[in-house]
């Protein structure tokens, strides 16, 4: 080959290698930045409770709120035109269903008192108010004495009324979460607060105190989290809006029990018997979706399931082309760290934007996490999330487990460090100090009556330890409850480092080899192809 042509080939190779090396450098930088602990917390800093007075000063024995009641938290005043009904029963298969076949909303009104000064009084001018439709919500908690609410804000004409509630963005659908399963009252807030530093789609939530207006009487209802619902919105899950004419459809689905209030999809996992849980469609809504869009979503999600559960290694090894691996890594670590083992099977949301990969999230429902499972103590020294749907396959891949290890190591230096977790817990308990005194006063008998008379409330069962000694889990001390959470997270957080290394030993695939081989082949092809083109064009 003439020297001139050799020089052209070498020059072509060098020209080609420069963008390749730049690309690899950018990729390496992305991975490193991805593995650093993120601190994009959107929650405001919680000031301590400023009141030194008796927290029960303005509550009568029947929980009537006296004039002068004030709080450092926002105050939510609800009024309802009729009684909320006990609307769920069991269908004989341990599934709670609507007795009438319809969601039993009733009409009401909401006033939101939030002056931004951390000194809110029930007589203050509301920062926002709206008509609404309201109903009870919850699965396990739907018949607890303390009611949780789903709110749909409406105009006087009955149209959707998006309101910016407590600075969380305008929307018409909101949740008042206050599960009696959590005596600490911080489990959900803590998990959402920490998750917000990791995931962009974590639901916003703010503490508030709820008062029910009954004519001229105001009744204290308790401490709640005002929360976003899981839905498509620029402030929530930012996927494309459904357009009937589009061939491809963005969607949100939820893995959970069978229900009548979501459209249940016929997907490969369920039809083949691989998954016991159902996939319910959350977006687009059942009232808007077309048959073509439903078939597309079923086929698209089924294809993802077929790849993940494929028996052929070469098919399974392509799963990272269908899912956003990073979102699945973070979801695993957050739920495992907090011991939220209901996730993965129930209340497990996934979403896909048009032209993108499937993502998992947001995280949801931590009231039974952090060693708060009713039937038995949670093991601090082991992990369980690798047994959840999809994850029992992902954790067979060495590359996925390596990502779990590197990501967890990075998060432990910041977001999931025990010092940071304890700081958030301490700030939160100081912020709600007066409100949680009122909460315990309001619901103490129902929290701690373990005689069985209030069987439908939540109690931690006694159990036999390894020495056949009966261990009581009864606790009526708030500080002890907070200490129990800290101890669980400390022990389990440390154990996860070892357990992730053990998990790596059980892997049987390694998709990183495939990725490296594919990148190598692409580089080789470009190295040989591009100089040849240059020579031909030169000739």
N, C-alpha and C positions, 0 to 999 in steps of 0.2 A: 504493500500500500504506500503510495507517495507520502512523503513527510507532510505535505500540505493537508492531505486528507486525514492523516493521524492527528495533526494539530486541531483540525476541525472537530474530530471525534472527541478528543480530550476536552476541547473548549465546550462542546455540547454537553458532555458529562458534567463538567464543572457548573455550567449554567443551570443544568437540571438539579444538581445536588444542592445548590444554594437554597431554592425554595423548599426542597424536601427537609433540609436541616433546620431552616427557619420554622417550618411547620411542626417538626418534632419538638423544637424548643418551645414553641407556643403551647403545644400539647402538654409538655412536661410542666410548664408553668401553671397551666390550668389544673392539672392533677394536684400539684403542690398546694395551690390556693384552695382547691376543693377540699383538701384534707386538713386545712387549718380550721381551728374552731371559729365559727362565724358568730359575730355579735351584731345582729341586726334586729334586736329586740324592739318591737313596736309598742310595748306597754310603757305607760308612764311610770316614773319612779314613785314608789309608794311611800308617802310620808307616814310617820307614826300617828296613831290615834291621839289627838290632842286633848281629849277630855279626861279630867281627873275625877269627875263626878260619878255617882252611882249609875251604872248603865241601865238599871231597871227603874230609875226614878220616874219615868213617864209611862210606865206600863202598870195597869191594874191587874188584879189576880185573874180576871177573865181575859187578859191580853188586850183589853181595850187601850188604845193609844190616847193619852191625855194631851191637851193643848200644851205646846212648848216642846214636844218631841223633836229632837234634832240628831243628826248623825254626820260623821265625817265622810260617809259613803253617800252616793246618790240614792234617792228615795223613789221607789216606783209605787204609785197608787193605782190599784185596779178596782174597777167596779163592773159587776156583771148583772145582766137583766134577769137571770134565772140561775138555778143551781146547776153546777157541773155534774153530769151524770157519771156513774160507774158504768162505762160503756164497753168494757171488754170482758170476755169470758174465755174458757178453754174449749177448743174444738175436739177434745178427746185424744189429741196427739201432742199435748204439751205446747200447742201454739195458741197464743192469745189473739183473738179475732174480735172484730166489731160485732156486737150482738145484732145490730140493725142492718149491717152491711154498708153503712155510711159513716163518715167521720162526723161526730156529733159536736160541731162547733156551736157555741152560743155567742150572742152579741154582748159587747161590753165597751169599756172606755179605759184608756191608760193616760196617766199624767206622769211625766218624768221630771223630777226635781233635781237639778244638778247645776248649782251656781258656779262651780269651778273654784270655790273657796274652801272646800272641805268642811263646811259648816252649813248643812242643809236642814231646813225646817219644813214641816208638812204644810205650813201656811205660806211658804215661798211661792212666787210666781213660777209655774212650770216652764222648764226650758223647751219642752215639746209635749204635745198631747195629740191623741188620735182616737177615733173610733176603732174598734177591732172585732175580730172573731177570735175566740179563745177556746181551747180544749185542754184536757189532761194529756200528758205525754209520758212515754217511758215504756219499757218492757217489764223488767223485774220490778221497777218502782212505780208502776202505773197505779197500784192500789195502796201505796204507803199513805200513812196519815197526812204527811206533808206532801202537798200536791206540787207536781212540776207542770209547767205550762208551755204550750205552743201558741204563739201570737201571730195573727195576720192583720196588719194595720190597714185600715180602710178609710176612705173619704166618707162624708155623710151620704154620698150617693151610692156607696157600696163598691167603689173602685179601689184598686190597689193604691196604697198611700206610702211611698218610700219616705222614711224618716231617718235622719242621721242620729242614731241612738248612742249617747255617751261617747261620741267621737269615733265610732267604729264604721262610719260610712252609711250612706242612705240605702235602706232596703225596707221592704214591707213585711218580711218574715223574720221572726226572732224567737229565741228560746229563753225561758227562765228556768235555769237548772239549779236544783237544790236537793240532791238525793239524800235520803236518810241512811243510805248505806255508808256514808262517809261522815263519821263523827268529828273528823278534823276540819271539815269544810274547806280544805285546801287542795285535795288530791287532783281534782280536775284543773283548777287554776294553775297549780304548780307544773303539771305536765304540759299544759298549753303554753304557759310562759316559757318554759325551757325549750319546747318544740319550736316556738316562734323564732328562736335563735338559730334554728337548723333548717326549717322548712318554710317556704314562702306561702303555703296554703293553710297554715295553722289557723283555726278559728279564733277570731278576736273574742275576748271575754272581759267583763268588768264586774267587780263585786257591787252589789246593791242590797238595800233592804226593802222588802215588799210589804205593803200595807193594803188590806182589803177594805174598801169602803162599802158599808152596808147602811144605806140611808144617811143619817147624820152620825153614825158610829164608824170609827176607824179601828180595825182589828189587825194586830201585828201578826204577820205570817212567817217572817223569818229572814235569814240571810240567803241570798241567791247569787248566781252568776247570770248576768244578762249576756247571752251568747248569740253568735251568728249561727244560722243554719248552714247545711252543706248544700250549696247550689251554685249554678253558673252566674257569675257577676264579676265585674272588673275589680271589686273589692274582696271577692271570695275565690272561686275557682275560675281563673281568667281564660276560658276556652271560647271558641267562636260560637256565636249565636246560631241556633238552628234555623236553617233556611230550607223550606220544603223542596225547592228546585235543585238544591245541591245533591250531587251524586254521593259525596262522602259526608259523614255526619260526625260532629264532635259529640261526645257523650260522657255521662257520669253514671257509674253503676255501683251497687253495694252488694257485697257478699254477706248473707244473713239468713235468718229463718224465713220460711214462706210467710208472706203477708198478702192481704188483699188491697193494701193501699199503695203498693208499687206494682208496676207491670213486671211479671216474672218472665224472664227470658229462657228460651230453650237453647242452652249452649252445650258444647261438647262435654265439658266436665260433668255436668249433671246427667245428661242423657246416657253417657257411657258408664255411669256409676262411680267415677273417680272422686267426685265431690258430693258430700252429703248436703252441703248448704246450697241455697239458691242464689242466683244472680238477679237482683232487682234493678230495674232501670229508674234512675233518679232524674236524669235529664237526657233528652227532651221529655217533657211531661206527657203523661198518657193522653191528655186532652189535645195535644198539638202534634204528636208524632204520627207519621204516615206508616202504612204497612211496608212500604219500600225501605224507609229508614230503619224500622224495627228489624227487618230481615238483614239489612246491612250490618247493624250492630251485633246481632246474633252471630252472623258469619265471621265478622271481624274478631270478636272476642273468642269465638270457637277456634279460629286459626291460631290465636296466641296460646290457648290451652293445649291444642294439639302439638305445638312445638315444645312447650314446656314439659309435657308428659310423654313425649315421643320415646319409643323404645330404641330407635336407631340413634346412635351417638351423633352421627353427622347432622341429623335434624335438630336434636337437642342443642348442639353446640352453636346453633344460630339464634338462640333465644334472645341474646342481647341486641338483635336487630329489631325486636318487637317490643321490648320494654325499656323504660328508662332505668337502667341498673342503679344509678345513684339514688333515685327516690326509693327503690326497694331496699337498698342498704340502710338508708337513714330510718325508714319505717321499722325495719327489723330492730335496729339498735335502740331506738326510743321506746318501743313497746317492751323489749326485753329488759332494758335497764329499769323501767318502772314496774316490771312484773305484770304487765297488762295482757294476760293470756286469753282473754275473751276476744281480743283483736286477732285478725287473721282468719277467724271463722265467722264472727258476728260484727256488725257495724264496721265493716272493712270497705272503705270507699276506694274506688279507682276511677281514673278519668283519662280521656284521650282527646287531644286536639287534632283537628284535621291535618293530615300529613306528618304527624309526630308519633312518638312511641307512647305506649301505655305507661302511665304513672300511678303510683299508689299514694293514697292520702286523701284528705287530711287524717291525722290521728284523731281518735274519738273515744270518749267515755272511759275515764280512769277511776271511777268511784269504787270499784272493787279491786283496784291494783294496789301495789305497795303493801303486801301482806294483809289485805283486807278481804280475802276470799272467805266466804261464810263457813264452808265445810271443813277446812283444814288450814294449817299454817302453810305459807309458801316456802319452798326450799330456797335458801339464799345462795347455796353453793352450786346450783345447777342451772342450766338454761333449758327452755322449752320451745322457744319460738321457731326453732329449726324444724319442728314437727307440724307447723301450720301449712295449710294449702299453699301451693307454689313454692314455699320455702323449703319443704322437704326435698324438692328437686334442685333449687338453686344452691343449697348448701352441699350438694354432691359435687359442685364445681369448685376446684381449688382457687380459681381466679376470684369467684364471688366471695369465698371465705377470706381470701387475702385482702379484698376490699373492705370487708367487715373489720378485720384486724387493724388495718392502717387507719381507717376512718375513726374507729373507736379510740385508738391511741391518740389521735389528734383531738377528738372531743374531750377526752379526759384531761387534757391540758387547759381546757377553758370551760366550755358550756357544761360538760358533765363532770367537772371536777367536784369533789365533795365539798370543798370550801365554797364554791359558787352556789351549789345546791343549798347548802345550809344558810348562806346569806339571803337567798330568795325566800326560803322558808321563814327565817327570822323576820325579814321585812314584811312579809305577808301577814304573819300572825300578829305583829305589832299594829299593822294597818287595820285589821278587823277585830281588834281586842274588845271594844265595847259591843260590837255587833254579835260576836260569837257568844258573849255572855247572855245577850238577849235570845239568841238562837237556842242555847241550852235551856234557858228558863222556859222558852216556849215549847220545846219538844223533849225535855229531859225524860218524862215518864215513858215516852214512846221509844226513845233511844235505848233506855236501860231496863225496861221491864222485860226481863228474860224468863218470866214465869210461863210464857206460852199464851197468855191471855190476848196479847196483841200479836198473834202469830204472823200477820201479814207484814210486819215491819222487819228490819234487818238485824240479825244478831249473829255474832261469831260463835260457832259451835265449839263446845269442849271436845277434846280429843285425847286419845291414849298415846303417850310417847313410846319410845323404843323399850322402855323398862316397864311398860303397862301401867304407868302412873297417869291418872286422869288430870289433864292440864286444863285449867279454866282460862278462857280468853276474855272474860268479863273485865271491862275497864271503864271507870266512871271519872277519870281524871284527864283533862284536856292536855296538860303538859306531857303526861305519859303517852298520850296518843301521838303527839308530835315527835317525842323521843323515839317511839317505835318506828315511825316513818324514817327518821334519820338513820337509825341503826340498820334497818332493812336495806336502804339505798347504799350505805357504806359497805356492808358485807357483800351484797349482790354486785355492786359496782366493781369491787376488787375481784370477785370470783369470775366475772365475765372475761377478764383478761386471760385467765387460765383456760376457761371453757372454750374460748374461741380457738386457742391453740390445739386443744383436744379435738375440736370439731374438724380442724384441717386434716387430721389423720384419717378421717372417714371419707374424704373426697375420692371420687372415682373418675372424674373428668378434669380437664384443664383447658378451658377455652382460650386462655392467654396464648397457648402454643399456636392455635389456629389463627388468632389475630396477628401474631408475630410473623407467621408464615405468609399470610395474605399480604401484609405490608411489605415483606421482603420481596415477594413475587411482583408486586406492583412497581417497586423501585427498580428491580432488574429489568422488567419489561420497558419501563420508561427510559432507562439508561441505554438500552439497545435500540429502542424504537426512535427516540427523538434524534440522536445523531444521524441515523440512517435517513431520516426525512430531510435533515439539513444538507446531507451529502447529495441526495437526489435533487433537491431544489437548487443546490449550487451548480450541479451538472447541467 
